[in-house]
Amino acid sequence: MVEVQIFQMNEYDAVAAKTEEQAKGFYLWFTGMDEEEAFPDEITVVHLDKRVWADESMESKVAIKNIVEDR
């Protein structure tokens, strides 16, 4: 069972974490940005069934839950 949520941090990046605060802390540490720069919009939770490109070739899509479960 998946114990994390996917938080859409901004237009381009998402983070898997148990809480929004955990996701924000990791993202700020990882990017070195300040909060204003890192989170220009509201952080949202992405449904685990959402399908995203499997890789940079953009030839097939995979459900986010499959990516999380494989880690």
PDB file with SEQRES, HELIX, SHEET and CRYST1 records, atoms N, CA, C and O in Angstrom:
SEQRES   1 A   71  MET VAL GLU VAL GLN ILE PHE GLN MET ASN GLU TYR ASP          
SEQRES   2 A   71  ALA VAL ALA ALA LYS THR GLU GLU GLN ALA LYS GLY PHE          
SEQRES   3 A   71  TYR LEU TRP PHE THR GLY MET ASP GLU GLU GLU ALA PHE          
SEQRES   4 A   71  PRO ASP GLU ILE THR VAL VAL HIS LEU ASP LYS ARG VAL          
SEQRES   5 A   71  TRP ALA ASP GLU SER MET GLU SER LYS VAL ALA ILE LYS          
SEQRES   6 A   71  ASN ILE VAL GLU ASP ARG                                      
HELIX    1 AA1 GLU A   20  THR A   31  1                                  12    
HELIX    2 AA2 GLU A   35  ALA A   38  1                                   4    
HELIX    3 AA3 ILE A   64  GLU A   69  1                                   6    
SHEET    1 AA1 3 ALA A  14  ALA A  17  0                                        
SHEET    2 AA1 3 GLN A   5  GLN A   8 -1                                        
SHEET    3 AA1 3 THR A  44  VAL A  46 -1                                        
SHEET    1 AA2 2 ARG A  51  TRP A  53  0                                        
SHEET    2 AA2 2 LYS A  61  ALA A  63 -1                                        
CRYST1    1.000    1.000    1.000  90.00  90.00  90.00 P 1           1          
ATOM      1  N   MET A   1       0.833  -1.192   0.000  1.00  0.00           N  
ATOM      2  CA  MET A   1       0.000   0.000   0.000  1.00  0.00           C  
ATOM      3  C   MET A   1       0.872   1.248   0.000  1.00  0.00           C  
ATOM      4  O   MET A   1       1.885   1.300   0.698  1.00  0.00           O  
ATOM      5  N   VAL A   2       0.492   2.233  -0.763  1.00  0.00           N  
ATOM      6  CA  VAL A   2       1.240   3.476  -0.876  1.00  0.00           C  
ATOM      7  C   VAL A   2       0.936   4.340   0.345  1.00  0.00           C  
ATOM      8  O   VAL A   2      -0.228   4.599   0.651  1.00  0.00           O  
ATOM      9  N   GLU A   3       1.987   4.789   1.045  1.00  0.00           N  
ATOM     10  CA  GLU A   3       1.815   5.595   2.249  1.00  0.00           C  
ATOM     11  C   GLU A   3       2.189   7.050   2.031  1.00  0.00           C  
ATOM     12  O   GLU A   3       2.320   7.799   2.999  1.00  0.00           O  
ATOM     13  N   VAL A   4       2.362   7.465   0.802  1.00  0.00           N  
ATOM     14  CA  VAL A   4       2.746   8.844   0.521  1.00  0.00           C  
ATOM     15  C   VAL A   4       1.708   9.505  -0.376  1.00  0.00           C  
ATOM     16  O   VAL A   4       0.859   8.846  -0.976  1.00  0.00           O  
ATOM     17  N   GLN A   5       1.803  10.811  -0.447  1.00  0.00           N  
ATOM     18  CA  GLN A   5       1.008  11.576  -1.390  1.00  0.00           C  
ATOM     19  C   GLN A   5       1.980  12.245  -2.345  1.00  0.00           C  
ATOM     20  O   GLN A   5       3.170  12.367  -2.052  1.00  0.00           O  
ATOM     21  N   ILE A   6       1.472  12.673  -3.475  1.00  0.00           N  
ATOM     22  CA  ILE A   6       2.278  13.405  -4.445  1.00  0.00           C  
ATOM     23  C   ILE A   6       1.842  14.860  -4.380  1.00  0.00           C  
ATOM     24  O   ILE A   6       0.672  15.179  -4.589  1.00  0.00           O  
ATOM     25  N   PHE A   7       2.794  15.741  -4.090  1.00  0.00           N  
ATOM     26  CA  PHE A   7       2.509  17.159  -3.982  1.00  0.00           C  
ATOM     27  C   PHE A   7       3.088  17.873  -5.198  1.00  0.00           C  
ATOM     28  O   PHE A   7       4.288  17.796  -5.462  1.00  0.00           O  
ATOM     29  N   GLN A   8       2.227  18.568  -5.934  1.00  0.00           N  
ATOM     30  CA  GLN A   8       2.666  19.371  -7.076  1.00  0.00           C  
ATOM     31  C   GLN A   8       3.175  20.682  -6.513  1.00  0.00           C  
ATOM     32  O   GLN A   8       2.395  21.514  -6.048  1.00  0.00           O  
ATOM     33  N   MET A   9       4.501  20.866  -6.557  1.00  0.00           N  
ATOM     34  CA  MET A   9       5.127  22.011  -5.913  1.00  0.00           C  
ATOM     35  C   MET A   9       4.988  23.288  -6.738  1.00  0.00           C  
ATOM     36  O   MET A   9       4.848  24.382  -6.191  1.00  0.00           O  
ATOM     37  N   ASN A  10       5.028  23.137  -8.034  1.00  0.00           N  
ATOM     38  CA  ASN A  10       4.907  24.266  -8.963  1.00  0.00           C  
ATOM     39  C   ASN A  10       4.534  23.682 -10.322  1.00  0.00           C  
ATOM     40  O   ASN A  10       4.156  22.514 -10.415  1.00  0.00           O  
ATOM     41  N   GLU A  11       4.635  24.465 -11.342  1.00  0.00           N  
ATOM     42  CA  GLU A  11       4.221  24.019 -12.677  1.00  0.00           C  
ATOM     43  C   GLU A  11       5.006  22.795 -13.169  1.00  0.00           C  
ATOM     44  O   GLU A  11       4.485  21.996 -13.947  1.00  0.00           O  
ATOM     45  N   TYR A  12       6.245  22.653 -12.719  1.00  0.00           N  
ATOM     46  CA  TYR A  12       7.134  21.626 -13.281  1.00  0.00           C  
ATOM     47  C   TYR A  12       7.452  20.455 -12.360  1.00  0.00           C  
ATOM     48  O   TYR A  12       7.690  19.348 -12.843  1.00  0.00           O  
ATOM     49  N   ASP A  13       7.464  20.669 -11.060  1.00  0.00           N  
ATOM     50  CA  ASP A  13       7.990  19.667 -10.134  1.00  0.00           C  
ATOM     51  C   ASP A  13       6.953  19.154  -9.149  1.00  0.00           C  
ATOM     52  O   ASP A  13       6.068  19.886  -8.706  1.00  0.00           O  
ATOM     53  N   ALA A  14       7.089  17.875  -8.820  1.00  0.00           N  
ATOM     54  CA  ALA A  14       6.250  17.240  -7.802  1.00  0.00           C  
ATOM     55  C   ALA A  14       7.158  16.435  -6.873  1.00  0.00           C  
ATOM     56  O   ALA A  14       8.243  16.003  -7.263  1.00  0.00           O  
ATOM     57  N   VAL A  15       6.692  16.243  -5.635  1.00  0.00           N  
ATOM     58  CA  VAL A  15       7.462  15.530  -4.620  1.00  0.00           C  
ATOM     59  C   VAL A  15       6.550  14.510  -3.950  1.00  0.00           C  
ATOM     60  O   VAL A  15       5.397  14.811  -3.639  1.00  0.00           O  
ATOM     61  N   ALA A  16       7.067  13.305  -3.726  1.00  0.00           N  
ATOM     62  CA  ALA A  16       6.348  12.291  -2.958  1.00  0.00           C  
ATOM     63  C   ALA A  16       6.758  12.429  -1.498  1.00  0.00           C  
ATOM     64  O   ALA A  16       7.948  12.417  -1.181  1.00  0.00           O  
ATOM     65  N   ALA A  17       5.777  12.560  -0.608  1.00  0.00           N  
ATOM     66  CA  ALA A  17       6.057  12.713   0.822  1.00  0.00           C  
ATOM     67  C   ALA A  17       4.814  12.331   1.611  1.00  0.00           C  
ATOM     68  O   ALA A  17       3.724  12.200   1.054  1.00  0.00           O  
ATOM     69  N   LYS A  18       4.993  12.155   2.917  1.00  0.00           N  
ATOM     70  CA  LYS A  18       3.858  11.822   3.778  1.00  0.00           C  
ATOM     71  C   LYS A  18       3.030  13.057   4.117  1.00  0.00           C  
ATOM     72  O   LYS A  18       1.819  12.954   4.312  1.00  0.00           O  
ATOM     73  N   THR A  19       3.676  14.232   4.188  1.00  0.00           N  
ATOM     74  CA  THR A  19       2.957  15.465   4.505  1.00  0.00           C  
ATOM     75  C   THR A  19       3.414  16.584   3.576  1.00  0.00           C  
ATOM     76  O   THR A  19       4.483  16.511   2.970  1.00  0.00           O  
ATOM     77  N   GLU A  20       2.582  17.623   3.478  1.00  0.00           N  
ATOM     78  CA  GLU A  20       2.958  18.775   2.665  1.00  0.00           C  
ATOM     79  C   GLU A  20       4.196  19.467   3.247  1.00  0.00           C  
ATOM     80  O   GLU A  20       5.069  19.907   2.499  1.00  0.00           O  
ATOM     81  N   GLU A  21       4.273  19.563   4.565  1.00  0.00           N  
ATOM     82  CA  GLU A  21       5.433  20.201   5.197  1.00  0.00           C  
ATOM     83  C   GLU A  21       6.718  19.435   4.888  1.00  0.00           C  
ATOM     84  O   GLU A  21       7.757  20.047   4.641  1.00  0.00           O  
ATOM     85  N   GLN A  22       6.659  18.115   4.900  1.00  0.00           N  
ATOM     86  CA  GLN A  22       7.816  17.288   4.556  1.00  0.00           C  
ATOM     87  C   GLN A  22       8.213  17.522   3.100  1.00  0.00           C  
ATOM     88  O   GLN A  22       9.400  17.629   2.789  1.00  0.00           O  
ATOM     89  N   ALA A  23       7.233  17.601   2.215  1.00  0.00           N  
ATOM     90  CA  ALA A  23       7.503  17.839   0.795  1.00  0.00           C  
ATOM     91  C   ALA A  23       8.141  19.205   0.594  1.00  0.00           C  
ATOM     92  O   ALA A  23       9.112  19.335  -0.151  1.00  0.00           O  
ATOM     93  N   LYS A  24       7.601  20.222   1.252  1.00  0.00           N  
ATOM     94  CA  LYS A  24       8.149  21.574   1.130  1.00  0.00           C  
ATOM     95  C   LYS A  24       9.591  21.625   1.631  1.00  0.00           C  
ATOM     96  O   LYS A  24      10.458  22.197   0.971  1.00  0.00           O  
ATOM     97  N   GLY A  25       9.845  21.034   2.786  1.00  0.00           N  
ATOM     98  CA  GLY A  25      11.199  21.036   3.352  1.00  0.00           C  
ATOM     99  C   GLY A  25      12.195  20.371   2.423  1.00  0.00           C  
ATOM    100  O   GLY A  25      13.284  20.897   2.189  1.00  0.00           O  
ATOM    101  N   PHE A  26      11.824  19.213   1.891  1.00  0.00           N  
ATOM    102  CA  PHE A  26      12.718  18.517   0.971  1.00  0.00           C  
ATOM    103  C   PHE A  26      12.970  19.357  -0.277  1.00  0.00           C  
ATOM    104  O   PHE A  26      14.109  19.493  -0.723  1.00  0.00           O  
ATOM    105  N   TYR A  27      11.902  19.918  -0.834  1.00  0.00           N  
ATOM    106  CA  TYR A  27      12.032  20.675  -2.080  1.00  0.00           C  
ATOM    107  C   TYR A  27      12.912  21.905  -1.896  1.00  0.00           C  
ATOM    108  O   TYR A  27      13.744  22.207  -2.752  1.00  0.00           O  
ATOM    109  N   LEU A  28      12.736  22.609  -0.794  1.00  0.00           N  
ATOM    110  CA  LEU A  28      13.575  23.781  -0.525  1.00  0.00           C  
ATOM    111  C   LEU A  28      15.038  23.368  -0.369  1.00  0.00           C  
ATOM    112  O   LEU A  28      15.931  24.024  -0.903  1.00  0.00           O  
ATOM    113  N   TRP A  29      15.279  22.288   0.359  1.00  0.00           N  
ATOM    114  CA  TRP A  29      16.644  21.792   0.538  1.00  0.00           C  
ATOM    115  C   TRP A  29      17.240  21.370  -0.816  1.00  0.00           C  
ATOM    116  O   TRP A  29      18.375  21.726  -1.135  1.00  0.00           O  
ATOM    117  N   PHE A  30      16.478  20.621  -1.599  1.00  0.00           N  
ATOM    118  CA  PHE A  30      16.968  20.064  -2.860  1.00  0.00           C  
ATOM    119  C   PHE A  30      17.272  21.146  -3.890  1.00  0.00           C  
ATOM    120  O   PHE A  30      18.272  21.070  -4.603  1.00  0.00           O  
ATOM    121  N   THR A  31      16.403  22.154  -3.965  1.00  0.00           N  
ATOM    122  CA  THR A  31      16.567  23.181  -4.997  1.00  0.00           C  
ATOM    123  C   THR A  31      17.405  24.370  -4.547  1.00  0.00           C  
ATOM    124  O   THR A  31      17.983  25.071  -5.378  1.00  0.00           O  
ATOM    125  N   GLY A  32      17.476  24.604  -3.247  1.00  0.00           N  
ATOM    126  CA  GLY A  32      18.178  25.777  -2.745  1.00  0.00           C  
ATOM    127  C   GLY A  32      17.396  27.072  -2.928  1.00  0.00           C  
ATOM    128  O   GLY A  32      17.926  28.154  -2.677  1.00  0.00           O  
ATOM    129  N   MET A  33      16.149  26.974  -3.359  1.00  0.00           N  
ATOM    130  CA  MET A  33      15.312  28.159  -3.564  1.00  0.00           C  
ATOM    131  C   MET A  33      14.719  28.630  -2.239  1.00  0.00           C  
ATOM    132  O   MET A  33      14.700  27.891  -1.255  1.00  0.00           O  
ATOM    133  N   ASP A  34      14.230  29.885  -2.230  1.00  0.00           N  
ATOM    134  CA  ASP A  34      13.438  30.335  -1.093  1.00  0.00           C  
ATOM    135  C   ASP A  34      11.972  30.015  -1.386  1.00  0.00           C  
ATOM    136  O   ASP A  34      11.618  29.672  -2.515  1.00  0.00           O  
ATOM    137  N   GLU A  35      11.124  30.128  -0.363  1.00  0.00           N  
ATOM    138  CA  GLU A  35       9.718  29.723  -0.521  1.00  0.00           C  
ATOM    139  C   GLU A  35       8.996  30.500  -1.610  1.00  0.00           C  
ATOM    140  O   GLU A  35       8.221  29.923  -2.373  1.00  0.00           O  
ATOM    141  N   GLU A  36       9.239  31.793  -1.691  1.00  0.00           N  
ATOM    142  CA  GLU A  36       8.555  32.613  -2.685  1.00  0.00           C  
ATOM    143  C   GLU A  36       8.872  32.163  -4.109  1.00  0.00           C  
ATOM    144  O   GLU A  36       7.996  32.129  -4.974  1.00  0.00           O  
ATOM    145  N   GLU A  37      10.125  31.823  -4.334  1.00  0.00           N  
ATOM    146  CA  GLU A  37      10.567  31.373  -5.660  1.00  0.00           C  
ATOM    147  C   GLU A  37      10.094  29.940  -5.948  1.00  0.00           C  
ATOM    148  O   GLU A  37       9.684  29.626  -7.066  1.00  0.00           O  
ATOM    149  N   ALA A  38      10.156  29.087  -4.934  1.00  0.00           N  
ATOM    150  CA  ALA A  38       9.844  27.664  -5.122  1.00  0.00           C  
ATOM    151  C   ALA A  38       8.356  27.398  -5.284  1.00  0.00           C  
ATOM    152  O   ALA A  38       7.963  26.492  -6.018  1.00  0.00           O  
ATOM    153  N   PHE A  39       7.526  28.179  -4.605  1.00  0.00           N  
ATOM    154  CA  PHE A  39       6.085  27.912  -4.576  1.00  0.00           C  
ATOM    155  C   PHE A  39       5.300  29.148  -5.009  1.00  0.00           C  
ATOM    156  O   PHE A  39       4.650  29.788  -4.181  1.00  0.00           O  
ATOM    157  N   PRO A  40       5.353  29.491  -6.298  1.00  0.00           N  
ATOM    158  CA  PRO A  40       4.643  30.681  -6.761  1.00  0.00           C  
ATOM    159  C   PRO A  40       3.126  30.523  -6.723  1.00  0.00           C  
ATOM    160  O   PRO A  40       2.400  31.516  -6.701  1.00  0.00           O  
ATOM    161  N   ASP A  41       2.648  29.290  -6.714  1.00  0.00           N  
ATOM    162  CA  ASP A  41       1.218  28.997  -6.681  1.00  0.00           C  
ATOM    163  C   ASP A  41       0.932  28.076  -5.507  1.00  0.00           C  
ATOM    164  O   ASP A  41       1.842  27.678  -4.780  1.00  0.00           O  
ATOM    165  N   GLU A  42      -0.328  27.744  -5.328  1.00  0.00           N  
ATOM    166  CA  GLU A  42      -0.732  26.832  -4.269  1.00  0.00           C  
ATOM    167  C   GLU A  42      -0.192  25.422  -4.538  1.00  0.00           C  
ATOM    168  O   GLU A  42      -0.226  24.949  -5.674  1.00  0.00           O  
ATOM    169  N   ILE A  43       0.296  24.768  -3.514  1.00  0.00           N  
ATOM    170  CA  ILE A  43       0.726  23.377  -3.628  1.00  0.00           C  
ATOM    171  C   ILE A  43      -0.532  22.512  -3.618  1.00  0.00           C  
ATOM    172  O   ILE A  43      -1.418  22.700  -2.783  1.00  0.00           O  
ATOM    173  N   THR A  44      -0.602  21.570  -4.547  1.00  0.00           N  
ATOM    174  CA  THR A  44      -1.781  20.712  -4.645  1.00  0.00           C  
ATOM    175  C   THR A  44      -1.377  19.242  -4.552  1.00  0.00           C  
ATOM    176  O   THR A  44      -0.230  18.881  -4.817  1.00  0.00           O  
ATOM    177  N   VAL A  45      -2.326  18.416  -4.175  1.00  0.00           N  
ATOM    178  CA  VAL A  45      -2.114  16.966  -4.121  1.00  0.00           C  
ATOM    179  C   VAL A  45      -2.542  16.386  -5.462  1.00  0.00           C  
ATOM    180  O   VAL A  45      -3.625  16.682  -5.967  1.00  0.00           O  
ATOM    181  N   VAL A  46      -1.681  15.560  -6.025  1.00  0.00           N  
ATOM    182  CA  VAL A  46      -1.950  14.912  -7.312  1.00  0.00           C  
ATOM    183  C   VAL A  46      -2.504  13.513  -7.037  1.00  0.00           C  
ATOM    184  O   VAL A  46      -1.946  12.769  -6.231  1.00  0.00           O  
ATOM    185  N   HIS A  47      -3.585  13.163  -7.699  1.00  0.00           N  
ATOM    186  CA  HIS A  47      -4.181  11.838  -7.521  1.00  0.00           C  
ATOM    187  C   HIS A  47      -3.214  10.770  -8.041  1.00  0.00           C  
ATOM    188  O   HIS A  47      -2.613  10.931  -9.103  1.00  0.00           O  
ATOM    189  N   LEU A  48      -3.073   9.688  -7.291  1.00  0.00           N  
ATOM    190  CA  LEU A  48      -2.122   8.630  -7.653  1.00  0.00           C  
ATOM    191  C   LEU A  48      -2.471   7.907  -8.947  1.00  0.00           C  
ATOM    192  O   LEU A  48      -1.611   7.243  -9.525  1.00  0.00           O  
ATOM    193  N   ASP A  49      -3.700   8.019  -9.410  1.00  0.00           N  
ATOM    194  CA  ASP A  49      -4.084   7.393 -10.672  1.00  0.00           C  
ATOM    195  C   ASP A  49      -3.750   8.247 -11.891  1.00  0.00           C  
ATOM    196  O   ASP A  49      -3.896   7.792 -13.026  1.00  0.00           O  
ATOM    197  N   LYS A  50      -3.305   9.474 -11.665  1.00  0.00           N  
ATOM    198  CA  LYS A  50      -2.939  10.342 -12.789  1.00  0.00           C  
ATOM    199  C   LYS A  50      -1.823   9.674 -13.594  1.00  0.00           C  
ATOM    200  O   LYS A  50      -0.888   9.100 -13.035  1.00  0.00           O  
ATOM    201  N   ARG A  51      -1.945   9.762 -14.907  1.00  0.00           N  
ATOM    202  CA  ARG A  51      -0.948   9.154 -15.785  1.00  0.00           C  
ATOM    203  C   ARG A  51       0.014  10.234 -16.283  1.00  0.00           C  
ATOM    204  O   ARG A  51      -0.402  11.313 -16.705  1.00  0.00           O  
ATOM    205  N   VAL A  52       1.292   9.921 -16.225  1.00  0.00           N  
ATOM    206  CA  VAL A  52       2.350  10.842 -16.656  1.00  0.00           C  
ATOM    207  C   VAL A  52       3.266  10.114 -17.631  1.00  0.00           C  
ATOM    208  O   VAL A  52       3.242   8.887 -17.722  1.00  0.00           O  
ATOM    209  N   TRP A  53       4.071  10.877 -18.355  1.00  0.00           N  
ATOM    210  CA  TRP A  53       5.015  10.253 -19.293  1.00  0.00           C  
ATOM    211  C   TRP A  53       5.971   9.350 -18.531  1.00  0.00           C  
ATOM    212  O   TRP A  53       6.487   9.727 -17.479  1.00  0.00           O  
ATOM    213  N   ALA A  54       6.206   8.161 -19.064  1.00  0.00           N  
ATOM    214  CA  ALA A  54       7.065   7.169 -18.422  1.00  0.00           C  
ATOM    215  C   ALA A  54       8.533   7.573 -18.463  1.00  0.00           C  
ATOM    216  O   ALA A  54       9.300   7.218 -17.568  1.00  0.00           O  
ATOM    217  N   ASP A  55       8.925   8.310 -19.492  1.00  0.00           N  
ATOM    218  CA  ASP A  55      10.313   8.758 -19.610  1.00  0.00           C  
ATOM    219  C   ASP A  55      10.383   9.923 -20.589  1.00  0.00           C  
ATOM    220  O   ASP A  55       9.356  10.386 -21.085  1.00  0.00           O  
ATOM    221  N   GLU A  56      11.570  10.384 -20.860  1.00  0.00           N  
ATOM    222  CA  GLU A  56      11.752  11.563 -21.706  1.00  0.00           C  
ATOM    223  C   GLU A  56      11.383  11.334 -23.170  1.00  0.00           C  
ATOM    224  O   GLU A  56      11.211  12.300 -23.915  1.00  0.00           O  
ATOM    225  N   SER A  57      11.260  10.084 -23.596  1.00  0.00           N  
ATOM    226  CA  SER A  57      10.888   9.809 -24.983  1.00  0.00           C  
ATOM    227  C   SER A  57       9.422  10.171 -25.247  1.00  0.00           C  
ATOM    228  O   SER A  57       9.024  10.361 -26.396  1.00  0.00           O  
ATOM    229  N   MET A  58       8.626  10.263 -24.183  1.00  0.00           N  
ATOM    230  CA  MET A  58       7.207  10.617 -24.253  1.00  0.00           C  
ATOM    231  C   MET A  58       6.433   9.696 -25.210  1.00  0.00           C  
ATOM    232  O   MET A  58       5.588  10.146 -25.984  1.00  0.00           O  
ATOM    233  N   GLU A  59       6.743   8.412 -25.133  1.00  0.00           N  
ATOM    234  CA  GLU A  59       6.073   7.434 -25.980  1.00  0.00           C  
ATOM    235  C   GLU A  59       4.965   6.687 -25.261  1.00  0.00           C  
ATOM    236  O   GLU A  59       4.056   6.161 -25.904  1.00  0.00           O  
ATOM    237  N   SER A  60       5.025   6.633 -23.930  1.00  0.00           N  
ATOM    238  CA  SER A  60       3.982   5.937 -23.177  1.00  0.00           C  
ATOM    239  C   SER A  60       3.803   6.609 -21.819  1.00  0.00           C  
ATOM    240  O   SER A  60       4.685   7.315 -21.331  1.00  0.00           O  
ATOM    241  N   LYS A  61       2.640   6.369 -21.227  1.00  0.00           N  
ATOM    242  CA  LYS A  61       2.332   6.946 -19.924  1.00  0.00           C  
ATOM    243  C   LYS A  61       2.177   5.844 -18.887  1.00  0.00           C  
ATOM    244  O   LYS A  61       1.888   4.695 -19.222  1.00  0.00           O  
ATOM    245  N   VAL A  62       2.374   6.208 -17.618  1.00  0.00           N  
ATOM    246  CA  VAL A  62       2.268   5.281 -16.508  1.00  0.00           C  
ATOM    247  C   VAL A  62       1.569   6.004 -15.353  1.00  0.00           C  
ATOM    248  O   VAL A  62       1.724   7.215 -15.191  1.00  0.00           O  
ATOM    249  N   ALA A  63       0.806   5.263 -14.558  1.00  0.00           N  
ATOM    250  CA  ALA A  63       0.143   5.855 -13.395  1.00  0.00           C  
ATOM    251  C   ALA A  63       1.190   6.197 -12.336  1.00  0.00           C  
ATOM    252  O   ALA A  63       2.141   5.444 -12.126  1.00  0.00           O  
ATOM    253  N   ILE A  64       1.010   7.324 -11.679  1.00  0.00           N  
ATOM    254  CA  ILE A  64       1.959   7.756 -10.653  1.00  0.00           C  
ATOM    255  C   ILE A  64       2.099   6.689  -9.574  1.00  0.00           C  
ATOM    256  O   ILE A  64       3.205   6.460  -9.085  1.00  0.00           O  
ATOM    257  N   LYS A  65       1.006   6.030  -9.190  1.00  0.00           N  
ATOM    258  CA  LYS A  65       1.097   5.024  -8.128  1.00  0.00           C  
ATOM    259  C   LYS A  65       2.064   3.906  -8.506  1.00  0.00           C  
ATOM    260  O   LYS A  65       2.705   3.333  -7.626  1.00  0.00           O  
ATOM    261  N   ASN A  66       2.184   3.581  -9.796  1.00  0.00           N  
ATOM    262  CA  ASN A  66       3.127   2.547 -10.227  1.00  0.00           C  
ATOM    263  C   ASN A  66       4.568   3.004 -10.030  1.00  0.00           C  
ATOM    264  O   ASN A  66       5.434   2.208  -9.668  1.00  0.00           O  
ATOM    265  N   ILE A  67       4.816   4.272 -10.265  1.00  0.00           N  
ATOM    266  CA  ILE A  67       6.161   4.815 -10.065  1.00  0.00           C  
ATOM    267  C   ILE A  67       6.523   4.772  -8.586  1.00  0.00           C  
ATOM    268  O   ILE A  67       7.622   4.351  -8.224  1.00  0.00           O  
ATOM    269  N   VAL A  68       5.599   5.207  -7.732  1.00  0.00           N  
ATOM    270  CA  VAL A  68       5.841   5.236  -6.285  1.00  0.00           C  
ATOM    271  C   VAL A  68       6.030   3.835  -5.749  1.00  0.00           C  
ATOM    272  O   VAL A  68       6.934   3.607  -4.945  1.00  0.00           O  
ATOM    273  N   GLU A  69       5.210   2.894  -6.166  1.00  0.00           N  
ATOM    274  CA  GLU A  69       5.294   1.517  -5.667  1.00  0.00           C  
ATOM    275  C   GLU A  69       6.582   0.837  -6.100  1.00  0.00           C  
ATOM    276  O   GLU A  69       7.062  -0.058  -5.404  1.00  0.00           O  
ATOM    277  N   ASP A  70       7.155   1.237  -7.232  1.00  0.00           N  
ATOM    278  CA  ASP A  70       8.402   0.638  -7.724  1.00  0.00           C  
ATOM    279  C   ASP A  70       9.624   1.131  -6.955  1.00  0.00           C  
ATOM    280  O   ASP A  70      10.705   0.561  -7.103  1.00  0.00           O  
ATOM    281  N   ARG A  71       9.484   2.164  -6.146  1.00  0.00           N  
ATOM    282  CA  ARG A  71      10.624   2.744  -5.427  1.00  0.00           C  
ATOM    283  C   ARG A  71      10.773   2.128  -4.093  1.00  0.00           C  
ATOM    284  O   ARG A  71      11.679   2.489  -3.343  1.00  0.00           O  
TER     285      ARG A  71                                                      
END                                                                             
